């Protein structure tokens, strides 16, 4: 097991033991386990996932929408620092979809490069939040099998 710390400008979002951390990067998703080689890397906006125990199924992953950030690994500890981090408790699919639509409109109407860059940042984080909301819906609204069948 390794220690994983997820910190945003609004505070610590996760600080606990973890078996695996999945970080979105430009080259794809990087899986980080205990004794991972030391590294510092930039992350892309997307969904960061934490598996607490090796036996945890994908449905038990703790997921966060991130707007990019920096990950530091030393083999025993993984630290992720980001401006924007959204947990599953903080997201709704309707709000994320509305934010994505607003970001798309801002891109179309951006008066200058600075506004366009900010609109793209909002677009990427809104897309990650929408993906997080869909994961939340899929993992929390599974039909439960009947406990017994009548004959």
C-alpha positions in Angstrom: 0.0 0.0 0.0 1.0 3.6 -0.6 -0.1 6.9 0.8 -2.2 9.0 -1.7 -2.8 12.7 -1.1 -5.1 14.7 -3.4 -5.0 18.5 -2.7 -6.8 21.3 -4.3 -7.0 25.1 -3.6 -10.2 24.3 -1.6 -8.4 21.8 0.6 -7.5 18.1 0.9 -9.9 15.9 -1.0 -8.2 12.6 -0.2 -5.5 11.5 2.2 -5.4 7.8 2.9 -3.8 4.5 1.9 -4.4 3.3 -1.6 -3.5 0.3 -3.7 -3.7 2.0 -7.1 -4.1 5.5 -8.5 -5.1 6.1 -12.1 -4.1 9.5 -13.4 -5.1 10.9 -16.8 -2.1 12.2 -18.8 -1.5 13.4 -22.3 -0.1 10.0 -23.2 -3.0 8.1 -21.7 -4.0 6.9 -18.2 -1.0 6.1 -15.9 -1.5 3.4 -13.2 0.5 4.1 -10.1 1.2 1.4 -7.6 3.4 1.1 -4.5 7.1 1.2 -5.4 6.4 3.1 -8.7 9.5 4.7 -10.0 9.9 8.3 -8.8 8.4 10.9 -11.1 6.9 14.3 -11.4 4.4 14.7 -14.3 1.6 16.9 -15.5 -1.9 15.5 -15.7 -4.6 16.3 -18.2 -8.2 17.2 -17.3 -10.2 14.1 -16.8 -11.2 11.5 -14.1 -8.6 10.5 -11.5 -9.5 7.2 -9.8 -8.3 5.6 -6.6 -8.5 1.9 -5.8 -8.1 1.5 -2.0 -7.6 -2.3 -1.9 -6.4 -4.7 -4.5 -9.6 -6.7 -4.2 -11.8 -3.7 -4.9 -13.8 -3.9 -8.1 -14.0 -1.0 -10.6 -17.4 -0.1 -9.1 -15.7 0.6 -5.8 -13.2 3.1 -7.2 -13.2 6.5 -5.7 -13.3 9.0 -8.6 -12.6 12.7 -8.9 -12.9 15.1 -11.8 -9.7 17.1 -12.2 -8.9 20.1 -14.3 -5.3 19.0 -14.8 -2.5 19.2 -12.1 0.8 17.8 -11.1 1.5 14.4 -9.7 4.6 13.5 -7.7 5.6 9.9 -6.9 8.4 8.8 -4.6 7.5 5.1 -4.4 5.7 5.2 -1.1 3.7 8.4 -1.5 1.7 9.9 -4.4 0.8 13.5 -4.2 -1.5 15.2 -6.6 -2.0 18.9 -6.6 -4.7 20.6 -8.7 -6.6 23.9 -8.9 -9.9 22.1 -9.5 -11.0 18.8 -8.0 -14.6 17.6 -7.9 -15.7 14.6 -6.0 -18.7 12.4 -6.8 -20.6 13.9 -3.9 -20.2 17.4 -5.4 -21.4 16.7 -9.0 -24.7 16.3 -10.7 -25.1 15.2 -14.3 -27.6 18.0 -15.1 -25.3 20.7 -13.7 -22.2 19.2 -15.5 -24.1 19.1 -18.8 -25.2 22.7 -18.4 -21.7 23.8 -17.6 -20.4 22.0 -20.6 -22.9 23.7 -22.8 -22.0 27.1 -21.3 -18.3 26.4 -22.0 -19.0 25.5 -25.6 -20.9 28.8 -26.0 -18.1 30.8 -24.4 -15.6 29.2 -27.0 -17.8 30.4 -29.8 -18.1 34.0 -28.5 -14.6 34.5 -27.0 -13.5 38.0 -27.8 -9.8 37.3 -27.4 -7.2 34.6 -26.9 -7.3 34.9 -23.1 -11.1 34.4 -23.0 -10.7 31.5 -25.4 -8.1 29.8 -23.2 -10.3 30.2 -20.2 -13.3 28.8 -22.1 -11.2 25.8 -23.2 -10.2 25.2 -19.5 -13.8 25.3 -18.5 -14.7 23.0 -21.3 -12.1 20.4 -20.2 -13.1 20.5 -16.6 -16.8 20.4 -17.4 -16.3 17.4 -19.6 -14.4 15.7 -16.7 -17.3 16.5 -14.3 -19.8 15.1 -16.8 -17.8 11.9 -17.1 -17.6 11.7 -13.3 -21.4 12.2 -13.0 -22.0 9.4 -15.5 -19.6 7.1 -13.6 -21.5 7.9 -10.4 -24.8 7.1 -12.0 -23.6 3.8 -13.5 -22.1 2.6 -10.2 -24.8 3.8 -7.8 -27.9 2.9 -9.8 -27.3 -0.8 -10.6 -30.3 -3.0 -10.4 -30.1 -5.3 -7.4 -30.7 -9.0 -8.2 -33.6 -10.6 -6.4 -32.6 -12.4 -3.3 -34.8 -15.4 -4.0 -36.9 -16.7 -6.8 -40.4 -18.1 -6.6 -41.1 -21.4 -8.2 
